[in-house]
Amino acid sequence: IEFYNSDLADIKENFPFFLEYITPRISRSAVVKYKNEFDNYSTQGVGPAHQFAEKTIIMNGRYINASDIKNKTKYAVIGRLVARDLFKKEDPIGKFIDVGNSVFKVVGVFQDDGGDNEERFIYIPYTTRQLLEKSNDKIDQIILAFKPQLGHAGSLGFEKKLRTFLKQKKSIAPSDANGIYIRNVADDLKRNQSFASVLQIIVTFVGLGTLIAGIIGISNIMVFVVKERTK
C-alpha cells in the first residue's frame, strides 16, 4: 500500500469537520556538505503543518511555507546541531549546502525540545523531494491532527472513519487488520493521564499518611511535656 498526494487532498476534502491540520513526510538519509565539513543526516520532505506536529521552534530564519511547496523550491531548514557541525560559528542563513548531490539554500535553523537526535534533521519541501525522485508523487507517511474540541472519544471516531475510508480507497478487505496502520497518540495520552491520576492518588495517600504520623508524633511529645511540667 502506497500513499500519494491525492490521498492528502481526499482526506482534506472528506474530513473537514475532524481535521486540524495535515502534512506528509518523506524520510531519506543523505551526506550533507558545506565547504570542507560533511556528515550523514536524516532529511525529511514535509509540509508547513509539520512544524506544529513536531513542535519545531525556529531559532533563526523561517520554516517551510506554502510557496515552497507550490514552487518546489530547493530550500532547507536545518537543526541546531547540523548548523553547529557544518557551519561552526558562521551564520548558516542564506548559505548553500549539498544534500545528496543537490544544492539547497538554508532558510531557517530550528531547535527541538525532543533531544539531540531531533536537532540533527533537515527539513525540505516534500514536493521538492518528489521532484528529485523522478517527479513522483509518493508519500511515506501522513501526519494529521484532530480538532482539540473532539476529545478522546472524537479522536477514536475519526480514526475509525479514516481507516474505513482508506481501506475502501486502497481496495483493502475490511477484515484485514494489517492493511493500514494508524497510530492514534490520543490513546497514548489517555493511558498516560490515567497513570498520572493513579500516581497522584498514591502520592496523596502517602503524603496524608506522613502528615498524620507527624501529627500523632508531635501530639505524643506535647502530652509528655505537659505531664512532666504539670508534675
ABEGO torsion letter per residue (X at the ends): XBBBAAAAAAAAAAAAAABABBBBBBBBBBBBBBEABBBBBBBBBBBAAAAAAAGBBBABEBBBBAAAAAAGBBBBBBBAAAAAAAAEABBABGBBBBBGGBBBBBABBBBBAAEAAAAABBBBBAAAAAAABGGBABBABBBBBBBAAAEAAAAAAAAAAAAAAAAAAAGBBAABAAABBBBBAAAAAAAAAAAAAAAAAAAAAAAAAAAAAAAAAAAAAAAAAAAAAAX
